[in-house]
């Protein structure tokens, strides 16, 4: 759904216009992109499209028969995959009167939320294909499903431990494709599932201490629990993968422009806000980003359709 009529009104910013309130704004944890935290960043793109050569055929060696035997030949092939930079953008209009009356720097309050939102938009598109541009590759859930790298909760063994760590679990799915898991992205509900896991003697499996702060890890790899709203537990509980095989690149890092003149129009061209005439200010945020899964051939799994560096734990 496209929106052109949203703005920060006096009612929206009412909590920031002082009465007799304490001079403190309680903010939630501002999080950026979890995918960008785990994935491998490539050098910034010089243009909107970038080619990535990917190894597709491995060399083959042979024994030579006798001292004068003939040596055989082999080939090595590469395929091309492409990064397409797509734009994430938004405009935040605010009347000048609201800015003047607010006892806070509204731009300083809005910018961290824009960073969080851009991270959510990117993560949701990469993981689930939510509003993803047509030029981008299949999302991680679709790619893992096509390669057979999904496990349904309770579908492997006796408990969650088997679904994650056991034979046929999500970690094994990645290993069977020739990759090594180095990180996980999980829904917040999975934290409770992990804390509830007990050994036969009743000792928690995934917790080192009940008193100290626990660092969540699975098989030595960190687990991230994004709170930016991108994780949809109805579709996937956890993504486990070799994140060096998920790459992204920036064509344009997140930039801000503040305008006091110009108009904001809708799909039909009708003017919705005239900044100069309506004495308003607009903050425009723009970022251009691309991502790809190279998925190169390896000795363990030579069939591209059955090979993927990410596996998914799905809800029952």
Secondary structure, DSSP 4 states (H G I P E B T S, - for coil): ----S--B-TTTTGGGS-SS--S----PPP---HHHHHSEEPPPPSSSEEEEEEEEE--------STTPPPP----EEEEEEEE-EEEEEEEEEEHHHHHH-SS-HHHHHHHHHHHHHHHHHHHHHHH-TT--TTSPPPHHHHHHHTT-EEETTSSSSSHHHHHHSTTSHHHHHHHTT----EEEE-HHHHHHHHH-B-TTS-BSS-S-SSSPPPPEETTEEEE---SS---TTT-SEEEE-GGGEEEEEEEEEEEEEESS-EEE-TT--EEEETTTTTEEEEEEEEEEEEEE-----SS---GGG--SEEEEEP-
